[in-house]
Amino acid sequence: MIKNVLTDIGGVGIYGVISICLFFAVFAGALFLTARMTKPFADKMGSLPLDDGEPARKGVSHE
């Protein structure tokens, strides 16, 4: 049934081309942003999930 629906729609082949182009554009953009990222920024963003938002207190043990 789905095959018959898709064959009756005119120009349905262009959707595949558009989706591949869109995927490639997003992937290329992600690679570009990753290549431009600096090491300090990457370290800061990498430790962000572990940061609880409070400044570190010296001399306080978590145990």
PQR file of N, CA, C, O and H, with PARSE charges and radii, in Angstrom:
ATOM      1  N   MET A   1       0.811  -1.186   0.000 -0.4000 1.5000
ATOM      2  CA  MET A   1       0.000   0.000   0.000 -0.0000 2.0000
ATOM      3  C   MET A   1       0.860   1.258   0.000  0.5500 1.7000
ATOM      4  O   MET A   1       0.596   2.189  -0.761 -0.5500 1.4000
ATOM      5  N   ILE A   2       1.879   1.294   0.840 -0.4000 1.5000
ATOM      6  CA  ILE A   2       2.753   2.469   0.906 -0.0000 2.0000
ATOM      7  C   ILE A   2       3.467   2.665  -0.432  0.5500 1.7000
ATOM      8  O   ILE A   2       3.648   3.797  -0.880 -0.5500 1.4000
ATOM      9  H   ILE A   2       2.094   0.538   1.458  0.4000 1.0000
ATOM     10  N   LYS A   3       3.867   1.580  -1.060 -0.4000 1.5000
ATOM     11  CA  LYS A   3       4.550   1.671  -2.346 -0.0000 2.0000
ATOM     12  C   LYS A   3       3.646   2.340  -3.375  0.5500 1.7000
ATOM     13  O   LYS A   3       4.113   3.172  -4.153 -0.5500 1.4000
ATOM     14  H   LYS A   3       3.720   0.660  -0.695  0.4000 1.0000
ATOM     15  N   ASN A   4       2.382   1.998  -3.393 -0.4000 1.5000
ATOM     16  CA  ASN A   4       1.451   2.599  -4.337 -0.0000 2.0000
ATOM     17  C   ASN A   4       1.230   4.079  -4.048  0.5500 1.7000
ATOM     18  O   ASN A   4       1.092   4.877  -4.975 -0.5500 1.4000
ATOM     19  H   ASN A   4       2.002   1.322  -2.761  0.4000 1.0000
ATOM     20  N   VAL A   5       1.195   4.444  -2.792 -0.4000 1.5000
ATOM     21  CA  VAL A   5       1.000   5.848  -2.432 -0.0000 2.0000
ATOM     22  C   VAL A   5       2.193   6.668  -2.898  0.5500 1.7000
ATOM     23  O   VAL A   5       2.023   7.737  -3.484 -0.5500 1.4000
ATOM     24  H   VAL A   5       1.307   3.795  -2.039  0.4000 1.0000
ATOM     25  N   LEU A   6       3.393   6.176  -2.644 -0.4000 1.5000
ATOM     26  CA  LEU A   6       4.591   6.917  -3.012 -0.0000 2.0000
ATOM     27  C   LEU A   6       4.772   7.019  -4.520  0.5500 1.7000
ATOM     28  O   LEU A   6       5.312   8.013  -5.006 -0.5500 1.4000
ATOM     29  H   LEU A   6       3.532   5.307  -2.168  0.4000 1.0000
ATOM     30  N   THR A   7       4.332   6.013  -5.270 -0.4000 1.5000
ATOM     31  CA  THR A   7       4.473   6.093  -6.727 -0.0000 2.0000
ATOM     32  C   THR A   7       3.460   7.053  -7.333  0.5500 1.7000
ATOM     33  O   THR A   7       3.692   7.582  -8.420 -0.5500 1.4000
ATOM     34  H   THR A   7       3.893   5.206  -4.876  0.4000 1.0000
ATOM     35  N   ASP A   8       2.363   7.286  -6.666 -0.4000 1.5000
ATOM     36  CA  ASP A   8       1.351   8.206  -7.186 -0.0000 2.0000
ATOM     37  C   ASP A   8       1.687   9.670  -6.913  0.5500 1.7000
ATOM     38  O   ASP A   8       1.146  10.563  -7.564 -0.5500 1.4000
ATOM     39  H   ASP A   8       2.175   6.856  -5.783  0.4000 1.0000
ATOM     40  N   ILE A   9       2.566   9.914  -5.967 -0.4000 1.5000
ATOM     41  CA  ILE A   9       2.961  11.294  -5.665 -0.0000 2.0000
ATOM     42  C   ILE A   9       4.018  11.712  -6.670  0.5500 1.7000
ATOM     43  O   ILE A   9       5.039  11.039  -6.814 -0.5500 1.4000
ATOM     44  H   ILE A   9       3.006   9.188  -5.438  0.4000 1.0000
ATOM     45  N   GLY A  10       3.787  12.807  -7.361 -0.4000 1.5000
ATOM     46  CA  GLY A  10       4.747  13.297  -8.341 -0.0000 2.0000
ATOM     47  C   GLY A  10       5.916  14.002  -7.678  0.5500 1.7000
ATOM     48  O   GLY A  10       5.720  14.777  -6.742 -0.5500 1.4000
ATOM     49  H   GLY A  10       2.958  13.354  -7.245  0.4000 1.0000
ATOM     50  N   GLY A  11       7.115  13.747  -8.142 -0.4000 1.5000
ATOM     51  CA  GLY A  11       8.305  14.421  -7.629 -0.0000 2.0000
ATOM     52  C   GLY A  11       8.759  13.953  -6.271  0.5500 1.7000
ATOM     53  O   GLY A  11       9.441  14.695  -5.565 -0.5500 1.4000
ATOM     54  H   GLY A  11       7.274  13.117  -8.902  0.4000 1.0000
ATOM     55  N   VAL A  12       8.398  12.728  -5.876 -0.4000 1.5000
ATOM     56  CA  VAL A  12       8.777  12.243  -4.556 -0.0000 2.0000
ATOM     57  C   VAL A  12      10.279  11.951  -4.468  0.5500 1.7000
ATOM     58  O   VAL A  12      10.826  11.888  -3.367 -0.5500 1.4000
ATOM     59  H   VAL A  12       7.843  12.125  -6.449  0.4000 1.0000
ATOM     60  N   GLY A  13      10.944  11.775  -5.590 -0.4000 1.5000
ATOM     61  CA  GLY A  13      12.383  11.498  -5.592 -0.0000 2.0000
ATOM     62  C   GLY A  13      13.218  12.660  -5.099  0.5500 1.7000
ATOM     63  O   GLY A  13      14.324  12.456  -4.599 -0.5500 1.4000
ATOM     64  H   GLY A  13      10.500  11.826  -6.485  0.4000 1.0000
ATOM     65  N   ILE A  14      12.715  13.869  -5.230 -0.4000 1.5000
ATOM     66  CA  ILE A  14      13.462  15.048  -4.802 -0.0000 2.0000
ATOM     67  C   ILE A  14      13.613  15.097  -3.280  0.5500 1.7000
ATOM     68  O   ILE A  14      14.560  15.698  -2.775 -0.5500 1.4000
ATOM     69  H   ILE A  14      11.816  14.035  -5.636  0.4000 1.0000
ATOM     70  N   TYR A  15      12.688  14.469  -2.545 -0.4000 1.5000
ATOM     71  CA  TYR A  15      12.778  14.467  -1.086 -0.0000 2.0000
ATOM     72  C   TYR A  15      14.017  13.714  -0.599  0.5500 1.7000
ATOM     73  O   TYR A  15      14.621  14.102   0.401 -0.5500 1.4000
ATOM     74  H   TYR A  15      11.919  13.981  -2.955  0.4000 1.0000
ATOM     75  N   GLY A  16      14.391  12.662  -1.282 -0.4000 1.5000
ATOM     76  CA  GLY A  16      15.612  11.938  -0.924 -0.0000 2.0000
ATOM     77  C   GLY A  16      16.845  12.786  -1.133  0.5500 1.7000
ATOM     78  O   GLY A  16      17.749  12.784  -0.298 -0.5500 1.4000
ATOM     79  H   GLY A  16      13.900  12.347  -2.094  0.4000 1.0000
ATOM     80  N   VAL A  17      16.893  13.509  -2.236 -0.4000 1.5000
ATOM     81  CA  VAL A  17      18.030  14.383  -2.526 -0.0000 2.0000
ATOM     82  C   VAL A  17      18.099  15.510  -1.508  0.5500 1.7000
ATOM     83  O   VAL A  17      19.183  15.839  -1.026 -0.5500 1.4000
ATOM     84  H   VAL A  17      16.158  13.510  -2.914  0.4000 1.0000
ATOM     85  N   ILE A  18      16.969  16.101  -1.175 -0.4000 1.5000
ATOM     86  CA  ILE A  18      16.938  17.181  -0.187 -0.0000 2.0000
ATOM     87  C   ILE A  18      17.386  16.679   1.179  0.5500 1.7000
ATOM     88  O   ILE A  18      18.127  17.370   1.878 -0.5500 1.4000
ATOM     89  H   ILE A  18      16.088  15.833  -1.566  0.4000 1.0000
ATOM     90  N   SER A  19      16.947  15.485   1.566 -0.4000 1.5000
ATOM     91  CA  SER A  19      17.322  14.967   2.884 -0.0000 2.0000
ATOM     92  C   SER A  19      18.820  14.657   2.956  0.5500 1.7000
ATOM     93  O   SER A  19      19.445  14.899   3.988 -0.5500 1.4000
ATOM     94  H   SER A  19      16.345  14.924   0.998  0.4000 1.0000
ATOM     95  N   ILE A  20      19.400  14.132   1.887 -0.4000 1.5000
ATOM     96  CA  ILE A  20      20.848  13.864   1.875 -0.0000 2.0000
ATOM     97  C   ILE A  20      21.624  15.176   1.934  0.5500 1.7000
ATOM     98  O   ILE A  20      22.616  15.274   2.656 -0.5500 1.4000
ATOM     99  H   ILE A  20      18.893  13.935   1.048  0.4000 1.0000
ATOM    100  N   CYS A  21      21.187  16.178   1.187 -0.4000 1.5000
ATOM    101  CA  CYS A  21      21.862  17.476   1.211 -0.0000 2.0000
ATOM    102  C   CYS A  21      21.760  18.124   2.590  0.5500 1.7000
ATOM    103  O   CYS A  21      22.733  18.697   3.080 -0.5500 1.4000
ATOM    104  H   CYS A  21      20.381  16.098   0.600  0.4000 1.0000
ATOM    105  N   LEU A  22      20.600  18.035   3.209 -0.4000 1.5000
ATOM    106  CA  LEU A  22      20.418  18.597   4.544 -0.0000 2.0000
ATOM    107  C   LEU A  22      21.299  17.880   5.562  0.5500 1.7000
ATOM    108  O   LEU A  22      21.925  18.527   6.403 -0.5500 1.4000
ATOM    109  H   LEU A  22      19.810  17.569   2.811  0.4000 1.0000
ATOM    110  N   PHE A  23      21.355  16.549   5.495 -0.4000 1.5000
ATOM    111  CA  PHE A  23      22.212  15.794   6.402 -0.0000 2.0000
ATOM    112  C   PHE A  23      23.671  16.180   6.209  0.5500 1.7000
ATOM    113  O   PHE A  23      24.395  16.385   7.183 -0.5500 1.4000
ATOM    114  H   PHE A  23      20.847  16.024   4.812  0.4000 1.0000
ATOM    115  N   PHE A  24      24.105  16.280   4.956 -0.4000 1.5000
ATOM    116  CA  PHE A  24      25.495  16.637   4.677 -0.0000 2.0000
ATOM    117  C   PHE A  24      25.810  18.038   5.194  0.5500 1.7000
ATOM    118  O   PHE A  24      26.891  18.260   5.738 -0.5500 1.4000
ATOM    119  H   PHE A  24      23.517  16.114   4.165  0.4000 1.0000
ATOM    120  N   ALA A  25      24.889  18.984   5.033 -0.4000 1.5000
ATOM    121  CA  ALA A  25      25.113  20.351   5.498 -0.0000 2.0000
ATOM    122  C   ALA A  25      25.249  20.398   7.020  0.5500 1.7000
ATOM    123  O   ALA A  25      26.130  21.085   7.536 -0.5500 1.4000
ATOM    124  H   ALA A  25      24.011  18.803   4.591  0.4000 1.0000
ATOM    125  N   VAL A  26      24.402  19.688   7.734 -0.4000 1.5000
ATOM    126  CA  VAL A  26      24.476  19.663   9.196 -0.0000 2.0000
ATOM    127  C   VAL A  26      25.762  18.974   9.648  0.5500 1.7000
ATOM    128  O   VAL A  26      26.423  19.444  10.574 -0.5500 1.4000
ATOM    129  H   VAL A  26      23.686  19.130   7.315  0.4000 1.0000
ATOM    130  N   PHE A  27      26.115  17.877   9.010 -0.4000 1.5000
ATOM    131  CA  PHE A  27      27.340  17.156   9.363 -0.0000 2.0000
ATOM    132  C   PHE A  27      28.568  18.016   9.088  0.5500 1.7000
ATOM    133  O   PHE A  27      29.480  18.065   9.915 -0.5500 1.4000
ATOM    134  H   PHE A  27      25.578  17.495   8.258  0.4000 1.0000
ATOM    135  N   ALA A  28      28.609  18.690   7.950 -0.4000 1.5000
ATOM    136  CA  ALA A  28      29.739  19.561   7.617 -0.0000 2.0000
ATOM    137  C   ALA A  28      29.814  20.731   8.592  0.5500 1.7000
ATOM    138  O   ALA A  28      30.909  21.136   8.983 -0.5500 1.4000
ATOM    139  H   ALA A  28      27.868  18.650   7.279  0.4000 1.0000
ATOM    140  N   GLY A  29      28.668  21.278   8.990 -0.4000 1.5000
ATOM    141  CA  GLY A  29      28.659  22.359   9.968 -0.0000 2.0000
ATOM    142  C   GLY A  29      29.195  21.915  11.316  0.5500 1.7000
ATOM    143  O   GLY A  29      29.940  22.650  11.965 -0.5500 1.4000
ATOM    144  H   GLY A  29      27.779  20.948   8.673  0.4000 1.0000
ATOM    145  N   ALA A  30      28.820  20.716  11.741 -0.4000 1.5000
ATOM    146  CA  ALA A  30      29.320  20.192  13.019 -0.0000 2.0000
ATOM    147  C   ALA A  30      30.833  19.975  12.956  0.5500 1.7000
ATOM    148  O   ALA A  30      31.541  20.268  13.919 -0.5500 1.4000
ATOM    149  H   ALA A  30      28.215  20.119  11.214  0.4000 1.0000
ATOM    150  N   LEU A  31      31.325  19.468  11.839 -0.4000 1.5000
ATOM    151  CA  LEU A  31      32.774  19.293  11.690 -0.0000 2.0000
ATOM    152  C   LEU A  31      33.503  20.629  11.694  0.5500 1.7000
ATOM    153  O   LEU A  31      34.576  20.756  12.285 -0.5500 1.4000
ATOM    154  H   LEU A  31      30.750  19.230  11.057  0.4000 1.0000
ATOM    155  N   PHE A  32      32.922  21.621  11.036 -0.4000 1.5000
ATOM    156  CA  PHE A  32      33.524  22.951  10.990 -0.0000 2.0000
ATOM    157  C   PHE A  32      33.604  23.561  12.388  0.5500 1.7000
ATOM    158  O   PHE A  32      34.647  24.089  12.775 -0.5500 1.4000
ATOM    159  H   PHE A  32      32.051  21.518  10.555  0.4000 1.0000
ATOM    160  N   LEU A  33      32.515  23.493  13.144 -0.4000 1.5000
ATOM    161  CA  LEU A  33      32.518  24.053  14.500 -0.0000 2.0000
ATOM    162  C   LEU A  33      33.489  23.301  15.419  0.5500 1.7000
ATOM    163  O   LEU A  33      34.138  23.903  16.274 -0.5500 1.4000
ATOM    164  H   LEU A  33      31.668  23.064  12.830  0.4000 1.0000
ATOM    165  N   THR A  34      33.577  22.009  15.236 -0.4000 1.5000
ATOM    166  CA  THR A  34      34.504  21.220  16.040 -0.0000 2.0000
ATOM    167  C   THR A  34      35.949  21.568  15.710  0.5500 1.7000
ATOM    168  O   THR A  34      36.794  21.633  16.603 -0.5500 1.4000
ATOM    169  H   THR A  34      33.049  21.520  14.541  0.4000 1.0000
ATOM    170  N   ALA A  35      36.234  21.790  14.440 -0.4000 1.5000
ATOM    171  CA  ALA A  35      37.600  22.138  14.037 -0.0000 2.0000
ATOM    172  C   ALA A  35      38.001  23.512  14.559  0.5500 1.7000
ATOM    173  O   ALA A  35      39.179  23.734  14.842 -0.5500 1.4000
ATOM    174  H   ALA A  35      35.548  21.737  13.715  0.4000 1.0000
ATOM    175  N   ARG A  36      37.065  24.434  14.692 -0.4000 1.5000
ATOM    176  CA  ARG A  36      37.361  25.787  15.161 -0.0000 2.0000
ATOM    177  C   ARG A  36      37.387  25.890  16.682  0.5500 1.7000
ATOM    178  O   ARG A  36      37.798  26.922  17.212 -0.5500 1.4000
ATOM    179  H   ARG A  36      36.108  24.254  14.462  0.4000 1.0000
ATOM    180  N   MET A  37      36.964  24.859  17.394 -0.4000 1.5000
ATOM    181  CA  MET A  37      36.878  24.905  18.850 -0.0000 2.0000
ATOM    182  C   MET A  37      38.277  24.922  19.470  0.5500 1.7000
ATOM    183  O   MET A  37      39.171  24.192  19.044 -0.5500 1.4000
ATOM    184  H   MET A  37      36.631  24.021  16.963  0.4000 1.0000
ATOM    185  N   THR A  38      38.441  25.765  20.477 -0.4000 1.5000
ATOM    186  CA  THR A  38      39.726  25.836  21.159 -0.0000 2.0000
ATOM    187  C   THR A  38      39.776  24.813  22.294  0.5500 1.7000
ATOM    188  O   THR A  38      38.742  24.362  22.787 -0.5500 1.4000
ATOM    189  H   THR A  38      37.714  26.358  20.823  0.4000 1.0000
ATOM    190  N   LYS A  39      40.979  24.462  22.692 -0.4000 1.5000
ATOM    191  CA  LYS A  39      41.171  23.469  23.746 -0.0000 2.0000
ATOM    192  C   LYS A  39      40.589  23.929  25.089  0.5500 1.7000
ATOM    193  O   LYS A  39      39.925  23.128  25.748 -0.5500 1.4000
ATOM    194  H   LYS A  39      41.819  24.828  22.292  0.4000 1.0000
ATOM    195  N   PRO A  40      40.801  25.171  25.527 -0.5600 1.5000
ATOM    196  CA  PRO A  40      40.186  25.590  26.807  0.2800 2.0000
ATOM    197  C   PRO A  40      38.658  25.541  26.772  0.5500 1.7000
ATOM    198  O   PRO A  40      38.024  25.161  27.756 -0.5500 1.4000
ATOM    199  N   PHE A  41      38.076  25.922  25.651 -0.4000 1.5000
ATOM    200  CA  PHE A  41      36.616  25.879  25.537 -0.0000 2.0000
ATOM    201  C   PHE A  41      36.117  24.442  25.600  0.5500 1.7000
ATOM    202  O   PHE A  41      35.104  24.165  26.242 -0.5500 1.4000
ATOM    203  H   PHE A  41      38.591  26.231  24.852  0.4000 1.0000
ATOM    204  N   ALA A  42      36.818  23.525  24.941 -0.4000 1.5000
ATOM    205  CA  ALA A  42      36.430  22.117  24.960 -0.0000 2.0000
ATOM    206  C   ALA A  42      36.550  21.543  26.374  0.5500 1.7000
ATOM    207  O   ALA A  42      35.690  20.775  26.805 -0.5500 1.4000
ATOM    208  H   ALA A  42      37.641  23.750  24.419  0.4000 1.0000
ATOM    209  N   ASP A  43      37.604  21.910  27.090 -0.4000 1.5000
ATOM    210  CA  ASP A  43      37.764  21.440  28.472 -0.0000 2.0000
ATOM    211  C   ASP A  43      36.662  21.997  29.377  0.5500 1.7000
ATOM    212  O   ASP A  43      36.133  21.289  30.234 -0.5500 1.4000
ATOM    213  H   ASP A  43      38.303  22.534  26.740  0.4000 1.0000
ATOM    214  N   LYS A  44      36.327  23.269  29.175 -0.4000 1.5000
ATOM    215  CA  LYS A  44      35.269  23.889  29.982 -0.0000 2.0000
ATOM    216  C   LYS A  44      33.924  23.222  29.720  0.5500 1.7000
ATOM    217  O   LYS A  44      33.191  22.924  30.663 -0.5500 1.4000
ATOM    218  H   LYS A  44      36.757  23.844  28.479  0.4000 1.0000
ATOM    219  N   MET A  45      33.595  22.987  28.473 -0.4000 1.5000
ATOM    220  CA  MET A  45      32.326  22.356  28.128 -0.0000 2.0000
ATOM    221  C   MET A  45      32.305  20.887  28.552  0.5500 1.7000
ATOM    222  O   MET A  45      31.249  20.350  28.888 -0.5500 1.4000
ATOM    223  H   MET A  45      34.191  23.230  27.707  0.4000 1.0000
ATOM    224  N   GLY A  46      33.467  20.241  28.535 -0.4000 1.5000
ATOM    225  CA  GLY A  46      33.546  18.847  28.940 -0.0000 2.0000
ATOM    226  C   GLY A  46      33.325  18.646  30.429  0.5500 1.7000
ATOM    227  O   GLY A  46      32.795  17.617  30.848 -0.5500 1.4000
ATOM    228  H   GLY A  46      34.324  20.677  28.262  0.4000 1.0000
ATOM    229  N   SER A  47      33.727  19.619  31.224 -0.4000 1.5000
ATOM    230  CA  SER A  47      33.550  19.498  32.673 -0.0000 2.0000
ATOM    231  C   SER A  47      32.222  20.084  33.136  0.5500 1.7000
ATOM    232  O   SER A  47      31.891  19.979  34.317 -0.5500 1.4000
ATOM    233  H   SER A  47      34.157  20.454  30.883  0.4000 1.0000
ATOM    234  N   LEU A  48      31.470  20.683  32.261 -0.4000 1.5000
ATOM    235  CA  LEU A  48      30.214  21.325  32.630 -0.0000 2.0000
ATOM    236  C   LEU A  48      29.186  20.372  33.238  0.5500 1.7000
ATOM    237  O   LEU A  48      28.524  20.759  34.201 -0.5500 1.4000
ATOM    238  H   LEU A  48      31.739  20.768  31.301  0.4000 1.0000
ATOM    239  N   PRO A  49      29.015  19.145  32.729 -0.5600 1.5000
ATOM    240  CA  PRO A  49      28.035  18.256  33.363  0.2800 2.0000
ATOM    241  C   PRO A  49      28.383  17.884  34.806  0.5500 1.7000
ATOM    242  O   PRO A  49      27.498  17.512  35.576 -0.5500 1.4000
ATOM    243  N   LEU A  50      29.649  17.978  35.176 -0.4000 1.5000
ATOM    244  CA  LEU A  50      30.068  17.624  36.529 -0.0000 2.0000
ATOM    245  C   LEU A  50      30.031  18.819  37.477  0.5500 1.7000
ATOM    246  O   LEU A  50      30.186  18.655  38.687 -0.5500 1.4000
ATOM    247  H   LEU A  50      30.368  18.280  34.550  0.4000 1.0000
ATOM    248  N   ASP A  51      29.828  20.012  36.939 -0.4000 1.5000
ATOM    249  CA  ASP A  51      29.811  21.233  37.739 -0.0000 2.0000
ATOM    250  C   ASP A  51      28.426  21.416  38.348  0.5500 1.7000
ATOM    251  O   ASP A  51      27.421  21.360  37.639 -0.5500 1.4000
ATOM    252  H   ASP A  51      29.702  20.145  35.956  0.4000 1.0000
ATOM    253  N   ASP A  52      28.371  21.637  39.674 -0.4000 1.5000
ATOM    254  CA  ASP A  52      27.077  21.811  40.328 -0.0000 2.0000
ATOM    255  C   ASP A  52      26.709  23.285  40.490  0.5500 1.7000
ATOM    256  O   ASP A  52      25.668  23.599  41.067 -0.5500 1.4000
ATOM    257  H   ASP A  52      29.187  21.683  40.250  0.4000 1.0000
ATOM    258  N   GLY A  53      27.545  24.189  39.991 -0.4000 1.5000
ATOM    259  CA  GLY A  53      27.232  25.605  40.033 -0.0000 2.0000
ATOM    260  C   GLY A  53      27.732  26.325  41.260  0.5500 1.7000
ATOM    261  O   GLY A  53      27.635  27.550  41.330 -0.5500 1.4000
ATOM    262  H   GLY A  53      28.391  23.934  39.523  0.4000 1.0000
ATOM    263  N   GLU A  54      28.264  25.608  42.231 -0.4000 1.5000
ATOM    264  CA  GLU A  54      28.782  26.223  43.448 -0.0000 2.0000
ATOM    265  C   GLU A  54      30.300  26.276  43.375  0.5500 1.7000
ATOM    266  O   GLU A  54      30.929  25.353  42.857 -0.5500 1.4000
ATOM    267  H   GLU A  54      28.343  24.613  42.175  0.4000 1.0000
ATOM    268  N   PRO A  55      30.899  27.358  43.894 -0.5600 1.5000
ATOM    269  CA  PRO A  55      32.363  27.429  43.891  0.2800 2.0000
ATOM    270  C   PRO A  55      32.950  26.361  44.815  0.5500 1.7000
ATOM    271  O   PRO A  55      32.363  26.008  45.838 -0.5500 1.4000
ATOM    272  N   ALA A  56      34.093  25.871  44.436 -0.4000 1.5000
ATOM    273  CA  ALA A  56      34.753  24.825  45.225 -0.0000 2.0000
ATOM    274  C   ALA A  56      35.233  25.399  46.561  0.5500 1.7000
ATOM    275  O   ALA A  56      35.825  26.477  46.605 -0.5500 1.4000
ATOM    276  H   ALA A  56      34.569  26.158  43.605  0.4000 1.0000
ATOM    277  N   ARG A  57      34.972  24.668  47.643 -0.4000 1.5000
ATOM    278  CA  ARG A  57      35.412  25.091  48.971 -0.0000 2.0000
ATOM    279  C   ARG A  57      36.671  24.319  49.334  0.5500 1.7000
ATOM    280  O   ARG A  57      36.727  23.096  49.208 -0.5500 1.4000
ATOM    281  H   ARG A  57      34.491  23.792  47.607  0.4000 1.0000
ATOM    282  N   LYS A  58      37.677  25.053  49.784 -0.4000 1.5000
ATOM    283  CA  LYS A  58      38.932  24.425  50.126 -0.0000 2.0000
ATOM    284  C   LYS A  58      38.850  23.780  51.505  0.5500 1.7000
ATOM    285  O   LYS A  58      38.244  24.328  52.426 -0.5500 1.4000
ATOM    286  H   LYS A  58      37.632  26.047  49.886  0.4000 1.0000
ATOM    287  N   GLY A  59      39.461  22.627  51.630 -0.4000 1.5000
ATOM    288  CA  GLY A  59      39.528  21.969  52.906 -0.0000 2.0000
ATOM    289  C   GLY A  59      38.293  21.197  53.286  0.5500 1.7000
ATOM    290  O   GLY A  59      38.237  20.668  54.396 -0.5500 1.4000
ATOM    291  H   GLY A  59      39.953  22.182  50.882  0.4000 1.0000
ATOM    292  N   VAL A  60      37.304  21.101  52.433 -0.4000 1.5000
ATOM    293  CA  VAL A  60      36.068  20.368  52.750 -0.0000 2.0000
ATOM    294  C   VAL A  60      36.132  19.015  52.059  0.5500 1.7000
ATOM    295  O   VAL A  60      36.324  18.930  50.846 -0.5500 1.4000
ATOM    296  H   VAL A  60      37.350  21.530  51.531  0.4000 1.0000
ATOM    297  N   SER A  61      35.971  17.981  52.833 -0.4000 1.5000
ATOM    298  CA  SER A  61      35.994  16.627  52.281 -0.0000 2.0000
ATOM    299  C   SER A  61      34.575  16.157  51.996  0.5500 1.7000
ATOM    300  O   SER A  61      33.639  16.516  52.711 -0.5500 1.4000
ATOM    301  H   SER A  61      35.815  18.051  53.819  0.4000 1.0000
ATOM    302  N   HIS A  62      34.423  15.378  50.978 -0.4000 1.5000
ATOM    303  CA  HIS A  62      33.093  14.845  50.621 -0.0000 2.0000
ATOM    304  C   HIS A  62      32.798  13.519  51.311  0.5500 1.7000
ATOM    305  O   HIS A  62      31.729  12.938  51.128 -0.5500 1.4000
ATOM    306  H   HIS A  62      35.184  15.086  50.397  0.4000 1.0000
ATOM    307  N   GLU A  63      33.727  13.062  52.079 -0.4000 1.5000
ATOM    308  CA  GLU A  63      33.526  11.758  52.726 -0.0000 2.0000
ATOM    309  C   GLU A  63      32.916  11.901  54.085  0.5500 1.7000
ATOM    310  O   GLU A  63      32.681  10.901  54.764 -0.5500 1.4000
ATOM    311  H   GLU A  63      34.596  13.534  52.227  0.4000 1.0000
TER
END
